[in-house]
Amino acid sequence: MAEERSELEERIIIKDQHTKEIDLVNRDPKHINEDVVKVDFEDVIAEPVGTYSFDGVWKTSYTTFTVSKYWCYRLLSAVLGIPLAVVWGFLFALISFCHIWAVVPCIKSYLIEIQCVSRIYSLCIHTFCDPLFEALSKICSNVRVALRKEI
């Protein structure tokens, strides 16, 4: 009985990973679009001191801007939101697939193959270059440089 119950709970947990509840109030919890698309009427249209339109025109312009921006966004997201979500889901799935099944294995394979070459290269450098540079350092170790200011 307890085994069946824990199996049922496990199935529910697995199902919840793909159908988790989303927050309908805070739709940008990671603040991805904090600075990018936050545009209000005052950010776009402003009248300097001494150049004012009629108050009614200003209020109507504000209302028209705000309502048209709101409804245009809602209509565009209703028409294009789901198709673009499919496109972006496919794209990120493709990127993940390529990264998991192609990029990382290629890098790991390269690192394994280059390890042999790096050992041979290191051996050659230590065999031929180390004695040469050690000899050059001993030759140059007695060089003294003196600077004098002559007037």
C-alpha positions in Angstrom: 0.0 0.0 0.0 2.8 2.4 1.0 4.7 1.4 -2.1 1.8 2.2 -4.4 1.3 5.6 -2.7 5.0 6.6 -3.1 4.9 5.5 -6.8 1.8 7.7 -7.3 3.5 10.6 -5.6 6.6 10.1 -7.8 4.4 10.2 -11.0 2.8 13.4 -9.8 6.2 15.0 -9.1 7.4 14.0 -12.6 4.2 15.4 -14.2 4.6 18.7 -12.2 8.0 19.3 -13.7 6.4 20.0 -17.1 3.1 21.5 -16.0 4.2 23.8 -13.1 2.1 26.7 -12.2 3.2 30.0 -13.7 2.9 33.4 -12.0 0.3 35.5 -13.8 1.1 38.6 -11.8 4.9 38.8 -12.0 5.5 37.7 -15.6 9.2 38.8 -15.6 10.6 37.3 -12.4 14.2 37.4 -13.6 13.8 41.0 -14.9 14.9 40.1 -18.4 13.1 43.1 -20.0 13.5 45.6 -17.2 15.3 48.2 -19.2 14.4 47.3 -22.7 10.7 47.7 -23.3 9.6 49.8 -20.4 8.2 52.8 -22.5 5.6 55.1 -21.2 3.9 58.2 -22.7 6.3 60.5 -20.9 9.3 58.6 -22.3 8.2 59.3 -25.9 6.2 62.5 -25.9 7.0 65.6 -23.9 6.2 69.3 -24.2 8.8 71.8 -23.0 7.9 74.7 -20.8 6.2 77.4 -22.8 5.0 75.1 -25.5 1.9 73.5 -24.3 -1.0 72.1 -26.3 -4.6 72.2 -25.1 -5.2 70.2 -21.9 -7.8 68.1 -23.6 -5.5 67.3 -26.4 -2.7 66.3 -24.0 -5.1 64.1 -21.9 -6.6 62.5 -25.1 -3.1 61.9 -26.5 -2.0 60.2 -23.3 -5.1 58.0 -23.2 -4.8 57.1 -26.9 -1.1 56.3 -26.6 -1.6 54.1 -23.5 -4.7 52.2 -24.7 -3.4 51.7 -28.3 0.0 50.4 -27.0 -1.8 48.1 -24.6 -4.3 46.6 -27.1 -1.8 46.4 -30.0 0.5 44.4 -27.8 -2.3 42.1 -26.7 -3.5 41.6 -30.3 0.1 40.9 -31.5 0.8 38.5 -28.6 -2.6 36.8 -29.2 -1.8 36.3 -33.0 1.9 35.7 -32.9 2.6 34.6 -29.3 1.9 30.9 -29.7 3.6 30.5 -33.1 6.7 32.3 -31.9 6.7 30.3 -28.7 6.8 27.2 -30.9 9.6 28.7 -33.0 11.7 29.7 -29.9 11.0 26.3 -28.2 12.2 24.5 -31.3 15.3 26.8 -31.6 16.3 26.3 -28.0 15.7 22.6 -28.2 17.9 22.5 -31.4 20.6 24.5 -29.6 20.4 22.2 -26.6 20.5 19.1 -28.8 23.5 20.3 -30.8 25.3 21.3 -27.6 24.6 18.0 -25.9 25.1 15.6 -28.8 27.7 17.4 -31.0 29.6 20.3 -29.3 30.5 18.7 -25.9 31.5 15.3 -27.4 33.7 17.0 -30.0 35.4 19.1 -27.4 35.9 16.1 -25.1 37.3 14.1 -28.1 39.6 16.9 -29.1 40.9 17.2 -25.5 41.6 13.4 -25.4 43.4 13.5 -28.8 45.4 16.6 -28.1 46.6 15.2 -24.8 48.9 12.8 -26.6 50.2 15.6 -28.9 50.7 17.9 -25.9 52.9 15.3 -24.1 55.1 14.9 -27.2 55.3 18.6 -27.7 56.2 19.2 -24.0 58.9 16.5 -24.2 60.4 18.1 -27.3 60.4 21.6 -25.7 62.0 20.3 -22.5 64.6 18.3 -24.4 65.7 20.9 -26.9 64.7 24.4 -25.7 65.4 24.1 -22.0 69.2 23.5 -22.4 69.4 26.2 -25.1 67.7 28.9 -23.0 69.6 27.8 -19.9 72.9 28.3 -21.8 71.7 31.7 -23.1 70.8 32.8 -19.6 74.2 31.9 -18.3 75.8 33.8 -21.1 73.7 36.9 -20.5 73.8 36.7 -16.7 77.1 38.7 -16.5 75.9 41.6 -18.8 75.7 44.8 -16.8 73.9 47.9 -18.1 74.9 51.3 -16.8 73.1 54.5 -17.7 74.8 57.9 -17.5 73.4 61.3 -18.1 75.9 63.4 -20.1 75.5 67.1 -20.4 
